[in-house]
């Protein structure tokens, strides 16, 4: 579920690139501070993006300093100083990584043994932000239940993940949370889930796992499913992008929001298009011919 | 009503919606607290939570069904009022209790989905409504608006206070006409790294 949120890097300003890296490093340090060193391995750029969004909406500045860290000891890098928001996001990141791996375990994935890496981190996260961990726990369980029941309505299958993001945002933003921010985070959660389903389509079908899109379209190959339902898929994503644009214009930011704008307005549509287009199209057709 | 469900909440026959909701909330809060305890207590609490959830939904559905049967046609107005008040969950519950599902039902269901941000389902329901009642202009108008919303213009946000340098994109956005044909540096980088790794590995093997 991680790693789909990416900027459209040719269009990313240098200033934003530096800020993004500084936030990434700051988040990494904060995870170490809040959840222990082992949890730092679960670091993702997705959370760095969230930290940019949440800091900005909460009207909080970050202090960036040049410093070294254990991995990058050779050259000093710009690193954002640890603050409460970072620590909270670090806790969320650790909890998400842990529950994601637990979910993998239920699917019989071997990767799942790594969840022991984050067990201690989760305990520390639970101590710091019990409510956030509870939200994740609850929604992940709801998601697993829906998947077990074989939900075939795409919008319904996305609901738990989207609601999880929505409620986490409300928890993180506190008094700055508005209907617009909640809706934006809802859309982001929904998009992440859909992107994940789209990306894993062929893999899930092969291994016989649940996939929301497969359950809705019942076609064995992603390329076929996309070709047969292009209009619906385009509508689904376009309506999501449109809603994100609308919400973005309603949110009151303190600083300029070029970094998050780049990701939401360009990076996310770009990633979706590349997922939908699927370079494996020819390969898939070939395989099909071989079989027949 | 199901006696087992009622007993779970410690209520008796004839309980109203408010009774059920308040009992549900107190019990739920209690088990949410206990859920993170060690051993049997925690496990039990987790089990009870799912049971509570199911029982609550069942009871609420039954109560809504009763209400719908009593009200008859006025239920549609009730759904509309609920939507207006923003109580989407309750509106959905009332809608679920309908047996006859005509064009108006599908239209209201579409509105509920729209409010929940389930755009895809909303569109589908609206299409059914239009199919059932092709002459209804209200549905057609809503359908047009729904499709227009997708093309929510980025320029509209640009005219506001918060001007952005990036324009929104859609699924059909084309790549810019860039000199050099959008040359992708990361592909070359990837090749280069592969080459380096290859060199290193070969050196080790010999």
Interface residues (C-beta under 8 A of the other chain):
Chain A: X11 X126 X130 X134 X153 X154 X155 X156 X159 X162 X183 X186 X187 X190 X232 X233 X234 X235 X236 X237 X238 X239 X240 X241 X242 X243 X245 X246 X248 X249 X253 X257 X258 X261 X262 X265 X266 X269 X270 X272 X273 X276
Chain B: X32 X36 X113 X116 X117 X118 X119 X120 X121 X123 X149 X150 X151 X152 X154 X156 X157 X160 X162 X164 X165 X166 X167 X168 X169 X170 X171 X172 X173
